[in-house]
Amino acid sequence: MSKPEGASWTGLSAAERALLELMSAALKADGAAARELCRQWVRKPPTSSGGHSVALRAELRTLLTAAPEGSPLRGGAVQSPTWTPARSSDLPRDPETNQSLLRLSETPSTPGPVLDDISRAHVDRIVAERPIRERLQEVGLQPSRSVLLSGPPGVGKSMTATYIAEQMKQPLVVVDLASVMSSFLGRTGRNLRTILDYAAETECVLFIDEFDALAKRRDDKSDVGELKRLVNVLLLELDRWPSGSFLIAATNHLDLVDSAISRRFDVIIEMPLPGYEQRKILLSQIPVTVAAEIDEDFTSLLALATNGSSHSDIVRLVNGLAREVIVENGSLAKYSERVADYAMNSLRECAKDDSEVRSKIIRLAHGSLGYSQRKIASILGVSHPTVSRALAAQEK
């Protein structure tokens, strides 16, 4: 093995010389994996004594400097690893059933999920790390490789996974749990290892929904042992998950996920039900409300009426109201009126218990919807003077 120009390799042990020869060969062929090791060892070289070898560190720096022209090791543009692109025809299958264990999901450009500020900050940071992976590694940091999304059903976990993949410009590969899970001993674990190996070697974002089905707590007395083996597979794979791949898991029940598994994720995002402002944004983006040109005051009223609802509940409600209006009238012309009626009737109980919400409803109904004070009082089940006082307070 020829040494790079300027390298003496003197004063080194046989193990150190072997290491340098291995690194030299790797850098000439494919620097992606070797680059990370080499930079780590510049900071803390592995030696038999566990200490730091000054000579080894100097020789590693020489290797980095002697990398081929245009290599990212010379400060050039960051090159993507030579992964295999994800293709539907190459997705792994269960050898017994021939069912595909994964499916390739489309990642269309969308406004993205409507998230609370904390969740949005987490997602934005994860996406922002991908283009600067090399810079993070140079200072001894690993970019985020995995995220665990938790929260009630319908809060946008799957949509968030799609958005992350789209922003990373990577295909989203979704685990088909129905095909992965098997009643035959050992088959589920084998299928799980197959999909994790595939994702680690393929240019994609791997998404595992209903993650608690695979990563259930090992203290579950009803388990006969198979789930414990799955957890062990996941622990091993998460520990060695490559920095170039990305794993997204989602669960409605974080408390059911084995704690050793959840600790292995670089980021855990707990996604709550949408607040008032998030509901307003979501309502303004739903295609049917855009098509009907719903006024902001109407969406504000409906946002009040959908307190405690998930993202999917709100979309289902809005689309259902639109279908009713089109069936009855042949168009969306009276959609705003239907939305207002639904919201006002839904808020009746809330208006009785919360004076602040009641005042907001009254102001919206009177100023934006044109409802008379008597009509508002009748709908909300409050007295006419109560409505008058709320409106008078607004004018002060």
Secondary structure, 3 states (H helix, E strand, C coil): CCCCCCCCCCCCCHHHHHHHHHHHHHHHHCHHHHHHHHHHHHHCCCCCCCCCCHHHHHHHHHHHHCCCCCCHHHCCCCCCCCCEECCHHHCCECCCCCCECEEEECCCCCCCCCCCHHHHHHHHHHHHHHHHHHHHHHCCCCCCCEEEEECCCCCCHHHHHHHHHHHHCCCEEEECHHHHCCCCCCHHHHHHHHHHHHHHHEECEEEECCHHHCCECCCCCCCCCHHHHHHHHHHHHHHCCCCCCEEEEEECCHHHECHHHHHHCCEEEECCCCCHHHHHHHHHHCHHHHHCCCCHHHHHHHHHHCCCCCHHHHHHHHHHHHHHHHHHHCCCCCHHHHHHHHHHHHCHHHHHHCHHHHHHHHHHHHHCCCCCHHHHHHHHCCCHHHHHHHHHHHHC
